[in-house]
């Protein structure tokens, strides 16, 4: 059996912890030799909420790793909400307004795949790059189980308020992305001391992969695709 290595290019420490502690153990049972996260660029030296890097820089990271390890598959886990739209815009982001969450994500992901394939050249096997954009933000995944979300951050009394937000949308991934109504903004309005790297990681560990998969169809499609590429 041929084993495969998976490298996940992530936005920050919360996503890094999610990959290493939750996603990696699951995918290794599906046949991956290794699953690891790598923060794009020099994110560790930026402020905690410094935002994602320009696409040209991010693409360089991705293509460099693809060339260095011909046996690896690369994917991404970055928030749609924070993608640059002006200087350094990520492909597909500017034209995504007004679409459904799934269509927004697919439009950006298709554009990212095309950009990486173009940079890698005609001989590149497109199956080696599986772009994934979190809709609309990592915090949306926490609404997959509002009771577990509350327990995870030590605020079980917040469950009804979290659930009221969740019930207003078809899926957690549909919770929208304005500067006021983005998932993290909603959480911060209810939990003023919410700190993404700490609380997000605690909550996601409490919620677990299976529950997120049940509630978030775009996330589920990405996970299924990664599983199918394991061998």
Secondary structure as UniProt FT lines:
FT   STRAND          4..10
FT   HELIX           13..18
FT   HELIX           19..23
FT   HELIX           24..28
FT   TURN            29..31
FT   STRAND          32..39
FT   TURN            41..42
FT   HELIX           43..45
FT   TURN            48..49
FT   HELIX           55..68
FT   TURN            70..71
FT   STRAND          72..79
FT   TURN            81..82
FT   TURN            87..88
FT   TURN            91..92
FT   TURN            94..95
FT   TURN            97..98
FT   HELIX           101..120
FT   TURN            122..123
FT   HELIX           126..128
FT   STRAND          129..130
FT   STRAND          133..134
FT   HELIX           138..142
FT   TURN            143..144
FT   HELIX           146..152
FT   TURN            153..154
FT   HELIX           156..158
FT   HELIX           159..167
FT   HELIX           172..174
FT   TURN            179..181
FT   HELIX           183..190
FT   TURN            192..193
FT   HELIX           196..200
FT   HELIX           201..207
FT   HELIX           209..215
FT   HELIX           217..228
//
